[in-house]
């Protein structure tokens, strides 16, 4: 039976197709936080700020929660 090298069994995950930009669920376009080599490079402060501003704008448009009628419902 052939011996397997355990070190080669687990390789770091690198996507097959590199996408330079991603769009968040709120429609903000941000740079991919992982470079072509599979290394974490993160986001800039401007990208994070734009996403947080979109979250704040979304939370301001939500309807107010329903008022309780005193019956527990």
BADO-754526 format. One record per residue: residue number from 1; residue in one letter; z, y, x of N, C-alpha, C, O in turn. Coordinates in steps of 0.1 Angstrom, whole numbers. Example, Ala and Ser with C-alpha at 12.3 -4.5 7.8 and 13.67 -1.06 7.14 Angstrom:
node seq->1	type->A	n.z->78	n.y->-57	n.x->132	ca.z->78	ca.y->-45	ca.x->123	c.z->78	c.y->-33	c.x->132	o.z->85	o.y->-33	o.x->142
node seq->2	type->S	n.z->71	n.y->-22	n.x->128	ca.z->71	ca.y->-11	ca.x->137	c.z->79	c.y->0	c.x->129	o.z->80	o.y->11	o.x->134
REM end
This chain:
node seq->1	type->X	n.z->0	n.y->-12	n.x->8	ca.z->0	ca.y->0	ca.x->0	c.z->0	c.y->12	c.x->9	o.z->7	o.y->13	o.x->19
node seq->2	type->X	n.z->-8	n.y->22	n.x->5	ca.z->-10	ca.y->34	ca.x->13	c.z->2	c.y->44	c.x->11	o.z->6	o.y->46	o.x->-1
node seq->3	type->X	n.z->7	n.y->49	n.x->22	ca.z->18	ca.y->59	ca.x->21	c.z->13	c.y->73	c.x->17	o.z->2	o.y->77	o.x->21
node seq->4	type->X	n.z->20	n.y->79	n.x->8	ca.z->16	ca.y->93	ca.x->4	c.z->25	c.y->103	c.x->11	o.z->37	o.y->101	o.x->13
node seq->5	type->X	n.z->18	n.y->114	n.x->14	ca.z->26	ca.y->125	ca.x->20	c.z->31	c.y->134	c.x->9	o.z->24	o.y->140	o.x->1
node seq->6	type->X	n.z->45	n.y->135	n.x->8	ca.z->51	ca.y->142	ca.x->-3	c.z->48	c.y->157	c.x->-2	o.z->47	o.y->164	o.x->-12
node seq->7	type->X	n.z->47	n.y->162	n.x->10	ca.z->44	ca.y->177	ca.x->12	c.z->31	c.y->181	c.x->5	o.z->30	o.y->192	o.x->0
node seq->8	type->X	n.z->21	n.y->172	n.x->6	ca.z->8	ca.y->176	ca.x->0	c.z->8	c.y->173	c.x->-15	o.z->-2	o.y->177	o.x->-21
node seq->9	type->X	n.z->18	n.y->167	n.x->-21	ca.z->18	ca.y->164	ca.x->-35	c.z->19	c.y->176	c.x->-43	o.z->14	o.y->177	o.x->-54
node seq->10	type->X	n.z->27	n.y->186	n.x->-39	ca.z->29	ca.y->198	ca.x->-46	c.z->23	c.y->210	c.x->-39	o.z->27	o.y->214	o.x->-28
node seq->11	type->X	n.z->13	n.y->216	n.x->-45	ca.z->6	ca.y->227	ca.x->-39	c.z->10	c.y->240	c.x->-48	o.z->12	o.y->238	o.x->-60
node seq->12	type->X	n.z->10	n.y->251	n.x->-42	ca.z->13	ca.y->263	ca.x->-50	c.z->2	c.y->265	c.x->-60	o.z->-10	o.y->263	o.x->-57
node seq->13	type->X	n.z->6	n.y->270	n.x->-72	ca.z->-4	ca.y->273	ca.x->-82	c.z->-12	c.y->285	c.x->-79	o.z->-7	o.y->296	o.x->-78
node seq->14	type->X	n.z->-25	n.y->283	n.x->-78	ca.z->-34	ca.y->294	ca.x->-77	c.z->-45	c.y->293	c.x->-87	o.z->-52	o.y->282	o.x->-88
node seq->15	type->X	n.z->-46	n.y->302	n.x->-96	ca.z->-57	ca.y->301	ca.x->-107	c.z->-70	c.y->299	c.x->-101	o.z->-74	o.y->305	o.x->-90
node seq->16	type->X	n.z->-79	n.y->291	n.x->-108	ca.z->-92	ca.y->289	ca.x->-103	c.z->-101	c.y->301	c.x->-104	o.z->-109	o.y->304	o.x->-96
node seq->17	type->X	n.z->-99	n.y->309	n.x->-115	ca.z->-106	ca.y->321	ca.x->-117	c.z->-97	c.y->333	c.x->-116	o.z->-87	o.y->334	o.x->-123
node seq->18	type->X	n.z->-99	n.y->341	n.x->-106	ca.z->-91	ca.y->353	ca.x->-104	c.z->-95	c.y->364	c.x->-113	o.z->-106	o.y->368	o.x->-114
node seq->19	type->X	n.z->-85	n.y->369	n.x->-121	ca.z->-87	ca.y->380	ca.x->-130	c.z->-80	c.y->392	c.x->-124	o.z->-68	o.y->392	o.x->-123
node seq->20	type->X	n.z->-87	n.y->403	n.x->-121	ca.z->-81	ca.y->414	ca.x->-114	c.z->-71	c.y->422	c.x->-123	o.z->-62	o.y->428	o.x->-119
node seq->21	type->X	n.z->-74	n.y->422	n.x->-136	ca.z->-66	ca.y->430	ca.x->-146	c.z->-62	c.y->421	c.x->-158	o.z->-69	o.y->412	o.x->-162
node seq->22	type->X	n.z->-50	n.y->424	n.x->-163	ca.z->-46	ca.y->417	ca.x->-175	c.z->-43	c.y->428	c.x->-186	o.z->-40	o.y->440	o.x->-182
node seq->23	type->X	n.z->-43	n.y->424	n.x->-198	ca.z->-40	ca.y->433	ca.x->-209	c.z->-27	c.y->428	c.x->-216	o.z->-27	o.y->416	o.x->-220
node seq->24	type->X	n.z->-17	n.y->436	n.x->-217	ca.z->-4	ca.y->432	ca.x->-223	c.z->-6	c.y->430	c.x->-238	o.z->-17	o.y->434	o.x->-243
node seq->25	type->X	n.z->4	n.y->425	n.x->-245	ca.z->3	ca.y->423	ca.x->-259	c.z->2	c.y->436	c.x->-267	o.z->-3	o.y->437	o.x->-279
node seq->26	type->X	n.z->6	n.y->447	n.x->-261	ca.z->5	ca.y->461	ca.x->-267	c.z->-8	c.y->468	c.x->-263	o.z->-9	o.y->480	o.x->-266
node seq->27	type->X	n.z->-17	n.y->462	n.x->-256	ca.z->-30	ca.y->468	ca.x->-252	c.z->-30	c.y->476	c.x->-240	o.z->-39	o.y->484	o.x->-237
node seq->28	type->X	n.z->-20	n.y->475	n.x->-231	ca.z->-19	ca.y->482	ca.x->-219	c.z->-26	c.y->474	c.x->-208	o.z->-23	o.y->462	o.x->-206
node seq->29	type->X	n.z->-35	n.y->480	n.x->-201	ca.z->-42	ca.y->473	ca.x->-190	c.z->-35	c.y->475	c.x->-177	o.z->-33	o.y->486	o.x->-172
node seq->30	type->X	n.z->-30	n.y->463	n.x->-171	ca.z->-23	ca.y->464	ca.x->-159	c.z->-29	c.y->454	c.x->-149	o.z->-36	o.y->445	o.x->-152
node seq->31	type->X	n.z->-27	n.y->457	n.x->-136	ca.z->-32	ca.y->449	ca.x->-125	c.z->-25	c.y->435	c.x->-125	o.z->-14	o.y->434	o.x->-129
node seq->32	type->X	n.z->-33	n.y->425	n.x->-121	ca.z->-27	ca.y->412	ca.x->-119	c.z->-17	c.y->412	c.x->-109	o.z->-19	o.y->417	o.x->-97
node seq->33	type->X	n.z->-4	n.y->407	n.x->-111	ca.z->6	ca.y->407	ca.x->-102	c.z->5	c.y->397	c.x->-90	o.z->13	o.y->397	o.x->-81
node seq->34	type->X	n.z->-5	n.y->388	n.x->-91	ca.z->-7	ca.y->378	ca.x->-81	c.z->-21	c.y->381	c.x->-75	o.z->-31	o.y->382	o.x->-81
node seq->35	type->X	n.z->-21	n.y->381	n.x->-61	ca.z->-34	ca.y->384	ca.x->-54	c.z->-42	c.y->371	c.x->-53	o.z->-38	o.y->360	o.x->-58
node seq->36	type->X	n.z->-53	n.y->372	n.x->-47	ca.z->-62	ca.y->360	ca.x->-46	c.z->-57	c.y->349	c.x->-38	o.z->-61	o.y->337	o.x->-40
node seq->37	type->X	n.z->-47	n.y->352	n.x->-29	ca.z->-41	ca.y->341	ca.x->-21	c.z->-29	c.y->334	c.x->-29	o.z->-24	o.y->324	o.x->-24
node seq->38	type->X	n.z->-26	n.y->339	n.x->-41	ca.z->-15	ca.y->333	ca.x->-48	c.z->-1	c.y->339	c.x->-45	o.z->9	o.y->334	o.x->-49
node seq->39	type->X	n.z->-1	n.y->351	n.x->-38	ca.z->11	ca.y->357	ca.x->-34	c.z->15	c.y->368	c.x->-45	o.z->6	o.y->374	o.x->-50
node seq->40	type->X	n.z->28	n.y->369	n.x->-47	ca.z->33	ca.y->379	ca.x->-57	c.z->32	c.y->393	c.x->-51	o.z->38	o.y->395	o.x->-40
node seq->41	type->X	n.z->25	n.y->402	n.x->-57	ca.z->25	ca.y->416	ca.x->-52	c.z->31	c.y->426	c.x->-62	o.z->33	o.y->437	o.x->-58
node seq->42	type->X	n.z->33	n.y->422	n.x->-74	ca.z->40	ca.y->430	ca.x->-84	c.z->32	c.y->441	c.x->-90	o.z->19	o.y->441	o.x->-88
node seq->43	type->X	n.z->38	n.y->450	n.x->-97	ca.z->32	ca.y->461	ca.x->-104	c.z->36	c.y->474	c.x->-98	o.z->47	o.y->475	o.x->-92
node seq->44	type->X	n.z->29	n.y->484	n.x->-100	ca.z->33	ca.y->498	ca.x->-96	c.z->42	c.y->504	c.x->-107	o.z->42	o.y->499	o.x->-118
node seq->45	type->X	n.z->49	n.y->514	n.x->-103	ca.z->58	ca.y->521	ca.x->-113	c.z->50	c.y->527	c.x->-124	o.z->54	o.y->527	o.x->-136
node seq->46	type->X	n.z->37	n.y->532	n.x->-122	ca.z->29	ca.y->537	ca.x->-132	c.z->25	c.y->527	c.x->-143	o.z->25	o.y->529	o.x->-155
node seq->47	type->X	n.z->22	n.y->515	n.x->-138	ca.z->18	ca.y->504	ca.x->-147	c.z->30	c.y->500	c.x->-156	o.z->29	o.y->498	o.x->-168
node seq->48	type->X	n.z->42	n.y->499	n.x->-150	ca.z->54	ca.y->495	ca.x->-157	c.z->57	c.y->506	c.x->-167	o.z->61	o.y->503	o.x->-178
node seq->49	type->X	n.z->56	n.y->518	n.x->-163	ca.z->59	ca.y->530	ca.x->-172	c.z->50	c.y->530	c.x->-184	o.z->54	o.y->533	o.x->-195
node seq->50	type->X	n.z->37	n.y->527	n.x->-181	ca.z->27	ca.y->527	ca.x->-192	c.z->30	c.y->516	c.x->-202	o.z->29	o.y->519	o.x->-214
node seq->51	type->X	n.z->35	n.y->505	n.x->-198	ca.z->38	ca.y->494	ca.x->-207	c.z->51	c.y->497	c.x->-214	o.z->52	o.y->495	o.x->-227
node seq->52	type->X	n.z->61	n.y->503	n.x->-208	ca.z->73	ca.y->506	ca.x->-215	c.z->71	c.y->518	c.x->-225	o.z->77	o.y->518	o.x->-235
node seq->53	type->X	n.z->62	n.y->527	n.x->-222	ca.z->59	ca.y->537	ca.x->-231	c.z->52	c.y->531	c.x->-244	o.z->55	o.y->536	o.x->-255
node seq->54	type->X	n.z->44	n.y->521	n.x->-242	ca.z->37	ca.y->515	ca.x->-253	c.z->48	c.y->507	c.x->-261	o.z->47	o.y->507	o.x->-274
node seq->55	type->X	n.z->58	n.y->501	n.x->-255	ca.z->68	ca.y->494	ca.x->-262	c.z->76	c.y->505	c.x->-270	o.z->79	o.y->502	o.x->-282
node seq->56	type->X	n.z->80	n.y->516	n.x->-264	ca.z->87	ca.y->526	ca.x->-272	c.z->79	c.y->532	c.x->-284	o.z->84	o.y->533	o.x->-295
node seq->57	type->X	n.z->66	n.y->534	n.x->-282	ca.z->58	ca.y->539	ca.x->-293	c.z->57	c.y->528	c.x->-304	o.z->57	o.y->532	o.x->-316
node seq->58	type->X	n.z->56	n.y->516	n.x->-300	ca.z->56	ca.y->505	ca.x->-310	c.z->69	c.y->504	c.x->-318	o.z->69	o.y->503	o.x->-330
node seq->59	type->X	n.z->80	n.y->505	n.x->-311	ca.z->93	ca.y->504	ca.x->-318	c.z->95	c.y->516	c.x->-327	o.z->103	o.y->515	o.x->-337
node seq->60	type->X	n.z->89	n.y->527	n.x->-324	ca.z->91	ca.y->539	ca.x->-333	c.z->83	c.y->538	c.x->-346	o.z->86	o.y->545	o.x->-356
node seq->61	type->X	n.z->73	n.y->529	n.x->-346	ca.z->64	ca.y->527	ca.x->-358	c.z->69	c.y->516	c.x->-367	o.z->63	o.y->514	o.x->-378
node seq->62	type->X	n.z->79	n.y->509	n.x->-363	ca.z->84	ca.y->498	ca.x->-372	c.z->91	c.y->504	c.x->-384	o.z->98	o.y->514	o.x->-383
node seq->63	type->X	n.z->90	n.y->497	n.x->-395	ca.z->97	ca.y->502	ca.x->-407	c.z->112	c.y->500	c.x->-406	o.z->116	o.y->491	o.x->-399
node seq->64	type->X	n.z->120	n.y->508	n.x->-413	ca.z->134	ca.y->506	ca.x->-412	c.z->138	c.y->493	c.x->-418	o.z->132	o.y->488	o.x->-427
node seq->65	type->X	n.z->150	n.y->487	n.x->-413	ca.z->154	ca.y->474	ca.x->-419	c.z->158	c.y->476	c.x->-434	o.z->163	o.y->487	o.x->-437
node seq->66	type->X	n.z->157	n.y->466	n.x->-442	ca.z->161	ca.y->467	ca.x->-456	c.z->176	c.y->469	c.x->-457	o.z->184	o.y->464	o.x->-450
node seq->67	type->X	n.z->180	n.y->478	n.x->-467	ca.z->194	ca.y->480	ca.x->-469	c.z->200	c.y->469	c.x->-477	o.z->193	o.y->463	o.x->-486
node seq->68	type->X	n.z->212	n.y->466	n.x->-474	ca.z->219	ca.y->455	ca.x->-482	c.z->223	c.y->461	c.x->-496	o.z->227	o.y->472	o.x->-497
node seq->69	type->X	n.z->223	n.y->452	n.x->-506	ca.z->227	ca.y->456	ca.x->-519	c.z->241	c.y->453	c.x->-523	o.z->245	o.y->455	o.x->-534
node seq->70	type->X	n.z->249	n.y->449	n.x->-513	ca.z->263	ca.y->446	ca.x->-516	c.z->266	c.y->432	c.x->-521	o.z->277	o.y->428	o.x->-522
node seq->71	type->X	n.z->255	n.y->424	n.x->-524	ca.z->257	ca.y->411	ca.x->-529	c.z->256	c.y->400	c.x->-518	o.z->256	o.y->388	o.x->-521
node seq->72	type->X	n.z->254	n.y->404	n.x->-506	ca.z->253	ca.y->395	ca.x->-495	c.z->238	c.y->390	c.x->-493	o.z->236	o.y->381	o.x->-485
node seq->73	type->X	n.z->229	n.y->396	n.x->-500	ca.z->215	ca.y->392	ca.x->-499	c.z->207	c.y->403	c.x->-493	o.z->195	o.y->401	o.x->-491
REM end
